[in-house]
Amino acid sequence: MSDIIDEVLSTLGRGKIFRARELLLPDYVPETLPHRENQIRKIVEILAPLARSEKPSNIFIYGLTGTGKTAVTKFVLKNLYKRFSSNFIYIYVNTRQSDTPYRILADILESLNSKVPFTGLSTAELFRRLIRKLNEVNPIVIIVLDEIDAMVKKHGDDILYRFTRANNELNKSKISLIGITNDVKFVETLDPRVKSSLGEEEIVFPPYNAEELEDILKQRAKLALNENAIKDDVIKLCAALAARDHGDARRALDLLRVAGEIAEREGKDQITTSDVEKARVEIERDRVYEILSTLPFHSKLVLIAILKGLRDKSTLTTGEVYEAYLKLANKMGVESVTQRRVSDILNELDMVGIITAKVVNRGRYGKTKEISLAVSEDIILKAIVESDERIASMWN
Ligand SMILES: Nc1ncnc2c1ncn2[C@@H]1O[C@H](COP(=O)(O)OP(=O)(O)OP(=O)(O)O)[C@@H](O)[C@H]1O
């Protein structure tokens, strides 16, 4: 049996495209970050008091997705830590993954070598433990809260408020916060006290343009791909597609990586622009699949109702979708949600690009929406059936 494993591994190793594929993955923090010199300089200036063991101001960083916020923050902290490791420590928490106040506090405590049970304590108790722990250690603690909008939208900004006030309870140690978000409007929703404290310093990351993305891709391609595996037209196309999509470097790098994987799968030794086109379709399909499979149960049911309804007609009204949904809920023996909620679900599905809901005026009958699908029926069915056993058993 181990022959099979060796055989597969040896063919994988024989790829002609990648030298180090992992350098194109989103978690990799490169040694140089072109076109972010100003942001790096500004963060270093704000954090400079660390050199004198003094607490820096809190920083609030915002900019659209893929504009380098996380990479730049990690890069600066890593490099400052190399120089002043006796003056501070830093803890990075992604609050989309650790998306409750409990998990965030537990993550921070665990980084400080303090074991925390998975559940069972109050957040107030965790906070007390954190203060106690920090009072034992000397240095300044920089806490990076990445994607904080995700957590605050679900749980409110109480934990941020507590963090910004924690220094009053600390003796030797001090906390500085770096909050990162890609939702620019999010700042306005914060409690004014949190806003002014977290936003002592604000840094904006603008989107990259196509030329900047080309530089980023070229630099990364040099490290990750074999020398002759790529030509300029491929880099240009990846950069142009990602620039159109609000200047997102992650998207540009994903396009390049997936195009490389497609070329390698086909045994080629060079990536072509048609591989990039295929990569674009593949990435979009994965994105849609991910959205669909993580939808809440009733949203999935509404979609199935739409699929059934569209067998006989080309579009459906909101009322027709609701009727079809009620029938399904009844058949499955689940409690249905209100028509108002179904209407909200339809808006959400429209916003993420799964359906199209066009408002039409029906004269004296008022306005309604004409609902149709914006993605293929196959992918909806596949994602929902594969992610929800109850719906799958009804469908089969
Ligand atoms: N200037 C740059 N040079 C090289 N690589 C970059 C640059 N900016 C971003 N990247 C790369 O692009 C990807 C996305 O960047 P990053 O995660 O920092 O974006 P972000 O702004 O934090 O996005 P999000 O808000 O979605 O988390 C990462 O792989 C990162 O290494």
The ligand as a MOL file (V3000), in Angstrom:
LIG
                    3D

  0  0  0     0  0            999 V3000
M  V30 BEGIN CTAB
M  V30 COUNTS 31 33 0 0 0
M  V30 BEGIN ATOM
M  V30 1 N 1.8470 45.0880 -0.4490 0
M  V30 2 C 1.8070 43.7660 -0.4750 0
M  V30 3 N 2.8470 43.0430 -0.9080 0
M  V30 4 C 2.8150 41.6950 -0.9370 0
M  V30 5 N 1.7660 40.9710 -0.5590 0
M  V30 6 C 0.6840 41.6210 -0.1110 0
M  V30 7 C 0.6410 43.0480 -0.0440 0
M  V30 8 N -0.5720 43.4130 0.4180 0
M  V30 9 C -1.2640 42.2860 0.6320 0
M  V30 10 N -0.5220 41.2080 0.3210 0
M  V30 11 C -0.9280 39.8080 0.4030 0
M  V30 12 O -2.3060 39.7380 0.0660 0
M  V30 13 C -3.0090 38.8450 0.9140 0
M  V30 14 C -4.0930 39.5870 1.6500 0
M  V30 15 O -3.5320 40.5550 2.4970 0
M  V30 16 P -4.0520 40.8160 3.9700 0
M  V30 17 O -4.5800 39.5600 4.5820 0
M  V30 18 O -3.0260 41.5530 4.7120 0
M  V30 19 O -5.2720 41.7690 3.6380 0
M  V30 20 P -6.3070 42.4250 4.6420 0
M  V30 21 O -6.3830 43.8540 4.2510 0
M  V30 22 O -5.9540 42.1040 6.0480 0
M  V30 23 O -7.6190 41.7030 4.1810 0
M  V30 24 P -8.8710 41.1950 5.0650 0
M  V30 25 O -9.5290 42.4130 5.5430 0
M  V30 26 O -9.6910 40.4370 4.0780 0
M  V30 27 O -8.2780 40.3450 6.1550 0
M  V30 28 C -1.9580 38.2460 1.8220 0
M  V30 29 O -1.5160 37.0270 1.2670 0
M  V30 30 C -0.8350 39.2590 1.8080 0
M  V30 31 O 0.4030 38.6470 2.0330 0
M  V30 END ATOM
M  V30 BEGIN BOND
M  V30 1 1 1 2
M  V30 2 1 2 3
M  V30 3 2 2 7
M  V30 4 2 3 4
M  V30 5 1 4 5
M  V30 6 2 5 6
M  V30 7 1 6 7
M  V30 8 1 6 10
M  V30 9 1 7 8
M  V30 10 2 8 9
M  V30 11 1 9 10
M  V30 12 1 10 11
M  V30 13 1 11 12
M  V30 14 1 11 30
M  V30 15 1 12 13
M  V30 16 1 13 14
M  V30 17 1 13 28
M  V30 18 1 14 15
M  V30 19 1 15 16
M  V30 20 2 16 17
M  V30 21 1 16 18
M  V30 22 1 16 19
M  V30 23 1 19 20
M  V30 24 2 20 21
M  V30 25 1 20 22
M  V30 26 1 20 23
M  V30 27 1 23 24
M  V30 28 2 24 25
M  V30 29 1 24 26
M  V30 30 1 24 27
M  V30 31 1 28 29
M  V30 32 1 28 30
M  V30 33 1 30 31
M  V30 END BOND
M  V30 END CTAB
M  END
